[in-house]
């Protein structure tokens, strides 16, 4: 652990912010004038004030001829807070949450983060690439790719900055001395390339030359360029019939990225941005062209269509000096990204969620009689208006719901936020990336716009959505047979248990119009309740050692296959014994997206052969008694929130409930309904049932079932039952994780009290007295219920403002040995879970204290005793030696009652382990098991809390109408 130091990084950051503020004073008036002259349509392009274009060294590109640097042009040498912008989760993608032990804590040891950088990669099917850990003992331990290889693999959907610019300790890759790099550092070594960054076999692991490649800085124009206005002005590409947008993607990823010219990737888009806003095509022009070689030549299948000319190893760029006036250029930009900008990366939602964006395809079309034509890409909201903050905007793109600044007035300079928070609003998604930002604030949701807003949109004219649904169902005869007094309760029960999306998103289709089966599960919503939501599971499998949990990565799995040519000339794969070289069973083989992919064995013998060779691979990795098993699981639950249908296409009562003899709908769910046990999905069909019977195949989820024919299925009834217990939306099981993390948010003290769960007026007043008007707060959104009752509340002042926003907080349940030590410390019986607190600085170093700054910590307390002479907060730096904190540091003690959860709020200047004891109650002998420690179950108390969670669901099943699910 290290003491807090006001680092040079922090000092530079604050100096940069001061500079930005002063620059804004001079630019605000002309920039505002430019905004006001373009009208009030937020999706239109505006002319950005003329700027010089600078390279990485801060030199003008017309002088250097080099690629442009967004950091220097827009950030350090410009007006925007580049560091603040690129700290957002869209750039970081898990880099700022990464650690080598991340996967071990979450049940998948091969993972290093919750995001696309080091998480369960979204591409690659059941054999995705695995990012190498930071520290590796040998080449055997080095996974499929280092950070450089990850850029080459994933550049199509990631815009630079974040993990594409900085290592896991926050250092820019190309500014790190190569001689200082530890051997096999996953950020500075790569598999499959040599020391010159050239392709090599998968057995080769070499240090990547970041000085040569450079890094990928944030490409601002991927979000802020008008793709529809792109042009191709390079005569060499005149014969290319694809769109300029496609040509840009090819240049950026295929030509530059795959060849390792990372610092040049940000300039690729400048070749296709049209600087001409006159409307006359004769004036079309762009900033540059790359010199290309070999375009039009015949190339091998899968090879790039051309290469770029090099000068001293760098691509040659022809900058267009004619567009610069006094060294500056005017560039048309979008204030907020358009639909096409978002869908450049999110187009994978086509097949995963049946979502096609909010472009023209989402608009309803009508026939000559005014009847809406069937189109699965439509969304009923497309083209409508929403008013907020006195500003009306058309719902034409993603900003209408996800942008924080979309409803700011253009008549004020405050709309031009040079360091705008680029953490777009989001809810509880199936990507456990920056979970602390979920609902903080939420994207504009169905409930918000149709019920909670100051002027909600209620098409029926009712005063709220409860009455809107009630009257609709009465009119339809759906309430037949129920008493008048029960109708509101029945309707409210539906709204409490079922999300809007579950009924109003139907008839989904994947790419090319194929039907997309919708399943339903529970998800934690903004109000803390669990509601049914529609989703599509991402079903995958992986191979691991049964005993150690050690997973096989792509390189290891592919190492046992070789491609061969069959007698008919087709390609096949052959399983090879890694020890003897013997050819075993055959599998299918194909080239997909430029990579060779092998199929699964098609019979029992082939599968047992594969298991045998994987056992040998695991043995070669140091596992003495390997037992390779195939694990079928779901990596992500692709939640569906878009493509809302007209109300007439919503689910009807008879799709979930059957009618009784009286003609009234039954309160019970029908087994044949969409929420019943007969609505099932095939997970996989095993080649032979013996694969499961003999333990070679594991079904990872409790609702996966297998029949005698080896068909593995899951049904909605089972899914709903299990997800009430564990509503996690990814394989990381965030909803019941034993550790959770996030960053501080700066809020008013009133908001801090609400977020921390301090509801008594006296407690709110105490917090305000201790902290003043503002504070920082971190409170876990997910995780074990015990963790969700923990809150960290530092003061907000000039000292904490400098550094606390960059800290990563970790709150966890202590391991059983730590609990045992606390229980046997002679300080009394435990009456709280043992909580672990940890802080990590921006450079990845752990902090034990904060240079004299003290933090208020709230932890749950399960006793009714409120005598501060008997109730003690205990702490340990190492989990072994425990002491009491000063009783004067306890700010609030609230005992557990039938009406309220108990808690203790106390001051501390360091992070370590904490719990609460009663010195007058003898500790239970921990050798008999943690379950006997007072109110503290296994791992710190999660078991009891989950029982309480189950009890809480009883409120959903109201008299007269219920959502009972029959269980065996």
Secondary structure, DSSP 8 states (H G I E B T S, - for coil): -B-----HHHHHHHHHHHHHHHHHHHHHHHHHHHHHTT-S-TTSEEEEEEE--B-TTS-BHHHH-----HIIIIIITTSS-HHHHHTSHHHHTTGGG--TTHHHHTT-TT---SSTTTSS-SSSTTS---B--S--SSGGG--SB-HHHHHHHHGGG--SSGGGTB-TTS-BGGGS-GGGS-TT-TTTEEESB-TTS-B--TT-EEE--HHHH------THHHHS-GGG-----GGGTT--S-HHHHHHIIIIIIIITTT-GGGGGGGGGGT-----SS-GGG---SEEE-EESTTS---TTS-S-EE-EETTEE-EEE-GGG-BTTBEEEEEESS--HHHHHHHHTTHHHHH----SSGGGS--B-TTS-B---TT--TTTT-EEEETTEEEE--STHHHH-SSTTS-TTSGGG--TT--------S-SS-SSGGGTTTT----HHIIIIISTT---TT--SSHHHHHHHHHHHHTTTTTS-HHHHHHHHHHHHHHB-HHHHH----B-GGG-B---EEEEEE-TTS-EEEEEEEEEEEEEEEETTT--B--HHHHHTTEEEEE-TTS-EEEEEE-TTT--EEEEEEEEEETTEEEE---SSHHHHHHHHHHHHHHHHHTT-TT--EEEEEEEEEEEE-------GGGS--GGGT--B-TTSSB-SS--TTSTTSTT-EEEEEE-S-THHHHTTSEEE-STT-EE-TTSEEEEEHHHHHHHHHH---SBTT-GGG-SEEEEE-EEEEHHHHHHHHT--SHHHHHHHHHHH-SEEEEEE-SSSSTTGGG-EEEEB-STTHHHHGGG-EEEEEE--HHHHHHHHTSSS-EE-S--EEEEEE-TTS-EESB-TT--EEEEEE---S---TTTEEEEEESSSSS-EE--GGGEEEEE---SSS--EEEEEESB-SEEEEEETTS----GGG-GGGSTT--HHHHHHHHHHHHHHHGGGGS-TT--------
